Amino acid sequence: MSASATLGGGCFWCLEAAFRPLKGVVDVVPGYAGGHVENPSYEQVSTGTTGHAEVVRVEYDPDAITYEQLLDVFFAVHDPTTKDRQGADVGPQYRSIVLYEDEAQKEVALRKIRALSGLFKPRIVTEVKPLERFWPAEPEHHRYYDKYPQDPYCQAVIAPKVRKVVQSFRPLLK
């Protein structure tokens, strides 16, 4: 049995690479969600006018890793206090967002944000919205970090997030 979680916290290349090493994660697909344009392209989403965020859809085995543990990793590898920005990536497509698939996911996400709210200053601005539709990104965006580990963006932005996961979440690693 598998479940899925759809999360956005900046560049989808970063989140995809951060979730891949976790046990119980079956697949991670970069894509777009939360907007109003049907079947958006990377170029369209990059304009910041489609309403979509860059997200990942994490398919996982809930017997091996929980939704709450996925949220722990999610909140550890991005800054949930910056609106429409993660580092040098700026625009609404880079916002922090949890797109829940059912009421149970919604409640876990809201509970997690309440629990973390005292740890973050300024306040957490992560959106929590129902997932209406997930659009997979174009194939060239899948496994970007695996394909281009020496790329300067990968070295400067993605690699530190992957290291953080490896160092901070050892019990959850494959």
C-alpha positions in Angstrom: 0.0 0.0 0.0 1.3 3.5 -0.7 0.2 7.0 0.0 1.3 10.4 -1.3 2.2 13.8 0.0 2.4 17.0 -2.2 4.7 19.6 -0.8 6.3 22.9 -2.1 9.2 24.6 -0.4 11.2 26.4 -3.1 12.8 24.7 -6.1 11.4 21.3 -6.7 14.9 19.9 -7.5 15.8 20.6 -3.9 12.9 18.8 -2.4 13.1 15.9 -4.7 16.7 15.3 -3.7 16.0 15.7 0.0 13.2 13.1 0.0 14.8 10.4 -2.1 17.2 9.0 0.6 14.3 8.3 3.0 13.3 4.7 3.7 9.7 4.1 2.7 9.9 6.7 -0.1 8.9 4.9 -3.3 9.1 7.8 -5.7 9.4 11.6 -5.8 8.0 13.4 -8.8 8.6 17.1 -9.3 5.7 19.1 -10.7 3.3 22.0 -10.3 0.1 22.5 -8.2 -2.0 25.1 -6.5 -2.7 27.3 -9.5 -5.3 28.0 -12.2 -3.5 27.1 -15.5 -4.2 23.6 -17.0 -1.2 21.5 -17.8 1.4 24.3 -17.1 4.9 24.3 -18.4 8.1 25.1 -16.5 8.3 28.3 -18.5 4.8 29.3 -17.6 5.2 28.6 -13.9 8.5 30.4 -13.9 6.7 33.7 -14.7 4.9 33.6 -11.4 1.5 34.3 -13.0 0.0 30.8 -13.1 -0.7 30.5 -9.4 1.2 27.2 -9.3 4.0 26.4 -7.0 6.9 24.1 -7.8 6.1 21.0 -5.7 7.0 17.4 -5.3 4.7 14.5 -5.0 6.2 12.0 -2.6 4.9 8.5 -3.0 5.6 6.6 0.2 4.9 3.4 2.2 3.1 4.6 5.4 4.2 1.4 7.2 7.8 2.5 6.7 7.5 6.4 7.1 4.7 8.5 8.3 3.2 11.7 6.8 4.3 13.5 9.9 7.9 12.3 9.5 7.8 13.6 5.9 6.6 17.0 7.2 9.5 16.9 9.7 12.0 16.7 6.8 10.0 19.2 4.8 10.2 21.9 7.5 13.8 21.1 8.1 15.0 21.7 4.6 13.3 24.9 3.7 12.4 28.2 5.4 8.7 28.3 6.1 8.9 31.9 7.2 9.6 33.6 3.9 6.7 34.4 1.7 7.2 33.6 -2.0 11.0 33.0 -1.6 13.6 30.4 -0.8 17.1 31.9 -0.9 17.7 33.4 -4.3 14.6 31.8 -5.8 11.9 34.5 -5.6 8.3 34.4 -6.7 5.0 32.8 -5.7 6.1 29.6 -7.5 8.6 29.1 -4.7 6.2 29.5 -1.8 6.0 27.2 1.1 2.8 25.0 0.7 1.3 21.8 1.9 -1.3 20.5 -0.4 -3.3 17.9 1.5 -5.2 15.0 0.0 -7.6 14.3 2.8 -8.7 15.7 6.2 -6.2 13.5 8.1 -3.3 15.1 6.2 -4.8 18.6 6.7 -5.0 18.0 10.5 -1.4 16.6 10.7 -0.1 19.6 8.7 -1.9 22.2 10.9 -0.8 20.4 14.1 2.8 20.4 12.9 2.7 24.1 12.0 1.2 24.9 15.5 3.9 22.8 17.2 6.7 24.5 15.2 5.3 28.0 15.4 7.2 28.8 18.6 10.5 27.7 17.1 10.4 30.1 14.1 10.7 33.9 14.1 9.2 35.4 12.1 6.0 33.3 11.9 5.4 30.4 9.6 3.7 31.4 6.4 3.3 27.9 4.9 0.0 27.6 3.0 -2.2 24.6 3.8 -4.6 24.0 0.9 -6.4 21.0 -0.6 -4.7 19.4 -3.6 -6.9 19.9 -6.6 -4.5 18.7 -9.3 -0.9 17.7 -9.6 0.9 18.3 -12.9 4.2 16.4 -13.3 7.1 18.5 -14.5 8.7 17.9 -17.8 11.1 14.9 -17.9 14.3 17.0 -17.9 13.4 18.2 -14.3 13.1 14.7 -12.9 16.1 13.5 -10.8 17.9 16.8 -11.7 20.4 16.5 -8.8 21.2 12.9 -9.7 21.9 13.9 -13.3 23.9 17.1 -12.5 25.5 16.8 -9.1 28.4 19.1 -10.1 26.1 21.9 -11.4 26.8 25.0 -9.4 23.2 25.3 -8.2 23.2 21.7 -7.2 26.5 22.2 -5.2 25.5 25.5 -3.6 21.8 24.9 -2.9 20.7 21.3 -3.2 23.7 19.5 -1.7 23.5 21.2 1.7 19.8 20.2 2.0 20.7 16.6 1.2 23.5 16.7 3.7 21.1 18.1 6.3 18.7 15.2 5.7 21.5 12.6 5.9 22.9 14.1 9.2 19.6 15.0 10.9 17.4 12.1 9.9 19.7 9.0 10.1 16.9 6.7 11.5 14.8 7.5 8.4 17.5 6.8 5.8 17.4 3.8 3.4 
